[in-house]
Amino acid sequence: MATKNSLATGIGRVLIAVYGILALAATGRSVVQIAEKFSFAPFSYTLSAVAAVVYIVAMIALIVPGRFWYRVACVTIVFEMTGVLVIGTLSVFDHQLFPDDTIWSNYGMGYAFAPLVLPVAGLWWLRKHHRTAGRTTPDPVVTAGE
């Protein structure tokens, strides 16, 4: 359940749900890839595992209120966006580097480009709620004499 200072309200709940779905998808994908054929594309499969961790941490950071978790969400989502852009670009131009896809390959095309859109939406959401997300106590009341 979302607390008063949580980002898990409105559209934030949808973002958290999508992060959860991608966390499950990336975790499942990486576990199968690593267990069954790691030697075929170790770099790709390791990136799938990294993406899974990123999605899990981002989801948790969006759920838990407080300044620390707000900052964790910001750092994690910026890392995610960087990963999607870098891996997406490298996978388009260097197919030998990625003999098998990751969740971020081709900008997340295998996941309907959700990995490309999600960090943009996440950063927008964090920016929209930056004033309230870090607060754990209400603002002090300013009196007319101050």
C-alpha positions in Angstrom: 0.0 0.0 0.0 1.3 3.5 -0.9 2.1 5.8 1.9 1.6 9.6 1.8 5.2 10.2 0.7 5.4 7.3 -1.8 5.7 7.7 -5.5 3.3 4.7 -5.9 0.2 6.7 -6.7 -1.7 7.2 -10.0 0.6 6.7 -13.0 3.4 5.8 -10.6 1.5 2.5 -9.9 1.5 1.8 -13.6 5.2 2.4 -13.8 5.9 0.2 -10.8 3.8 -2.6 -12.5 5.7 -2.3 -15.7 9.0 -2.3 -13.9 7.8 -5.5 -12.1 6.8 -7.2 -15.4 10.2 -6.3 -16.9 12.0 -7.4 -13.8 10.3 -10.8 -14.1 10.9 -11.0 -17.8 14.6 -10.1 -17.6 15.2 -12.3 -14.6 13.5 -15.3 -16.3 15.3 -14.7 -19.5 18.8 -14.3 -17.9 18.3 -17.4 -15.7 17.4 -19.6 -18.6 20.1 -18.1 -20.9 22.9 -18.4 -18.3 21.8 -21.9 -17.2 21.4 -23.4 -20.7 23.8 -21.6 -23.0 26.1 -19.1 -21.2 29.1 -20.0 -23.3 27.3 -19.0 -26.6 26.9 -15.3 -25.6 28.2 -14.6 -22.2 28.2 -10.8 -22.6 24.6 -10.7 -23.8 23.4 -13.0 -21.0 25.3 -11.1 -18.4 23.7 -7.9 -19.6 20.3 -9.6 -19.3 21.1 -10.4 -15.7 22.2 -6.8 -15.1 19.0 -5.5 -16.6 17.0 -7.7 -14.3 18.8 -6.3 -11.2 18.2 -2.7 -12.5 14.5 -3.3 -13.0 14.1 -4.9 -9.5 16.0 -2.0 -7.8 14.1 0.6 -9.8 10.8 -1.0 -8.8 11.7 -1.1 -5.2 13.0 2.5 -5.2 9.7 3.7 -6.7 7.7 1.9 -4.0 9.6 2.9 -0.9 9.2 6.5 0.2 12.0 8.8 1.3 14.9 10.8 0.0 17.3 7.9 -0.1 15.0 5.7 -2.3 14.1 8.7 -4.5 17.8 9.1 -5.2 18.2 5.4 -5.8 15.3 5.6 -8.3 16.9 8.5 -10.1 20.3 6.8 -10.4 18.9 3.4 -11.3 16.6 4.9 -14.0 19.4 7.0 -15.5 21.6 3.9 -15.6 18.8 2.0 -17.3 18.3 4.7 -19.9 22.0 4.8 -20.6 22.1 1.0 -20.9 19.2 0.9 -23.3 20.7 3.6 -25.5 24.2 2.2 -25.5 23.3 -1.5 -25.8 20.5 -0.6 -28.3 23.0 1.3 -30.5 25.7 -1.3 -30.2 23.3 -4.1 -31.0 22.2 -2.4 -34.2 25.7 -1.7 -35.5 27.7 -4.6 -34.2 25.8 -7.9 -34.4 29.0 -9.9 -33.6 29.1 -8.3 -30.1 25.6 -9.6 -29.5 25.2 -13.1 -31.0 21.9 -13.3 -29.0 19.6 -10.6 -27.8 19.3 -9.0 -24.4 16.3 -7.2 -23.1 17.9 -3.9 -24.2 19.0 -5.1 -27.7 17.6 -3.0 -30.5 16.3 -0.6 -28.0 14.0 -3.2 -26.5 12.3 -4.1 -29.7 11.6 -7.7 -28.4 9.6 -6.1 -25.6 7.6 -3.6 -27.8 10.2 -0.9 -27.0 9.0 -0.8 -23.4 12.7 -0.7 -22.2 13.2 2.5 -24.3 10.0 4.2 -23.2 10.0 3.2 -19.5 13.1 5.2 -18.3 11.7 8.3 -20.0 8.4 7.9 -18.3 10.2 7.0 -15.0 12.4 10.1 -15.1 9.4 12.3 -16.0 7.5 10.8 -13.1 10.4 11.4 -10.7 10.8 15.0 -12.0 7.1 15.7 -11.5 7.2 14.5 -7.9 10.7 15.7 -7.0 9.4 18.2 -4.4 7.4 15.7 -2.4 9.3 12.5 -2.8 12.2 13.3 -0.5 10.1 14.6 2.3 9.6 12.5 5.4 8.1 15.3 7.5 5.7 18.0 6.6 7.0 21.5 5.8 7.3 23.8 8.8 4.5 26.3 9.1 5.7 29.9 8.4 4.1 32.5 10.6 3.2 36.0 9.4 5.9 37.5 11.7 8.8 35.7 10.1 
